[in-house]
């Protein structure tokens, strides 16, 4: 299992602050060799710990100013098929498996209220979806972030955190 050490944390923190930095720039800023930077980044990319670059694009810039979370209850025998069907809907940007009264939390983006209504109906028509409840996002107050966790690890706290999705888990 690959673990995050303080050097990895410093590197990933710098990359999160400046995602367009080259390997040479990162090496210079951190006082590391270019080969060390490239090897560590390759290891993290290969492990799946570095997310895709599409996460950097704000849906509002693409004409989707509305976002909502759709709490979805699903027939457990059809869970995988429901998730596959949700993944086929372009406006579905995130899907999380949940505990409690809902099985899935589905984040959708929409162009307007009519588009949101259409999406709600499309999700309800998926075989295996039993019930939904939608909550409109009024404002994002704290967006997706890992920089505080990386900063903590870079300073030696939490430095043995296993990476998610490692081969051999």
N, C-alpha and C positions, 0 to 999 in steps of 0.2 A: 504494500500500500504506500503510495506517495504521500509524503507529509509536507506541510507548508513550514519552511524554516524562515528565520528573520530576513535572510537575503531575498528569498522568494517574495515575502510580504513587501519588502521595500520596492522590489521590481514591479510587482503588480499594483502597488499603490501609485507609483510614478506613472505607470501605464494608464491607470484609471484617471489620473489628473491630466494626462496628455496622451490621448489614445492615438494620435497621429505621429508620435515620436518614432523615429527609426531605432533599430538596434544599436547603432553607433551613438545616437543621442542619449539613449537610456544608459548605455555603458559609461559614457562620459559623466553624466549627472550623478551616477551612483558609484563611480570609481571602480567599475568592474571591467573585465575584458569583454569585447564584443562576442567572442565565442561562448563565454559563460552566459551572457544575456540570451543569445540565440538558443543555446541548449536548454536553458530553463524555460523559456517561452514555448519552445517546441514540446517540452514535456507537459506543460500545462494545457497547451492546445490539444495535444493528443489524448489527454485524460478527459477532455470535455469540460474542464473546470473554467475555461475562458468561454464566455458566452459569445453568441454570434454578433456580428456588427450591425444587424438590423435592429438590435435593441437601442442603438444610438439615434434612430430616426423617430422624431416626435410625430405621432399619427395626426396631430392637428396640422402639421405642415403638409400633410398629404390630403387634406380636406375632410378629416374626421374629427370635428371639435368635441363631439360627445363621447363619453365613456360610461359604461355601466357594468356592474357585477350581477350576474345571473346565478342565483342559488338554484341548483338543479338536483332534483331527486330522480334516481335512476333505478330501473329494474337491474339488480346486481348480476343477473345472468346475461345482460346485454351491455354491461359497462364498457368493455373494450370496443364494441361496435359504436356505442354512443360517442366515446372519445375520438374514434376515427372519423365519425361524421362531423363532429365539432371542428376537428383539425382541417376539414375540407372547406370550412366557411372562412373566407379571407378576413372578415371583420372580427373573428375570434382571435384575440391576440395572446391570451393566456388561459390555461385550464389547470386547476388544482384539485386533487383528490382531498376530500374533507372528512372529518368525523362530525358526529352530531346529527342534527335534523336534515342536513343536506349532504349529498354525496359529492357533488362537484361545485366549485366556484368558477364561473366562466367570465372572464373579462372580455367585453366586446367594445368596439368603437363604431360610431355611426356618424353619418353626415348631418342628420337632423332627426327630429322626433318621429317623422314618418319612417325613416330608415330604421330607427331603433324598434319601432312597432313591427316592421317587417322581419327584423332579426329575431325578435321574441317569438313570432309565429313560426319562423323557420326552425328554431330550436325546439319548440313544442311538437313539431311534426316529426322529429327524429324518433324512429321506433326505439322504445326502451326508456324514453324520457317520460316520467310520470307527472312531474309537477315542477313549475319554476316560480321564482320570485325575483323581481328585478329591483335593483337599487341604483339610481343615477349618481354618478360621481359629480359632485358640485365643484370640487377643487382638489387637486393633488397637493397635499400639505408636506409630505415627505415621500419623495420618489424612491424607486429602487436604488439601493446603494450598498456598497461593500467597503468603501474607503475607511469608515471608522473601525471595521473589523481588521482590515489590513494594517491600519496604523497601530492597533493594539498588538497584532502579531509581530510587526516590525520592531516593536519595543520589547519583545521577549515574552509577552503575555499571550497565552494561547498559541504558542509557536508549534505545537505538535498536532494541530488540527488536521485531520485527514481530509483529503480532497474528495469531493463527491464523485460518484460514478467511476471509481478506480477499477481497473481490471484486477480480478482476483478477490473482489469484495465478497 
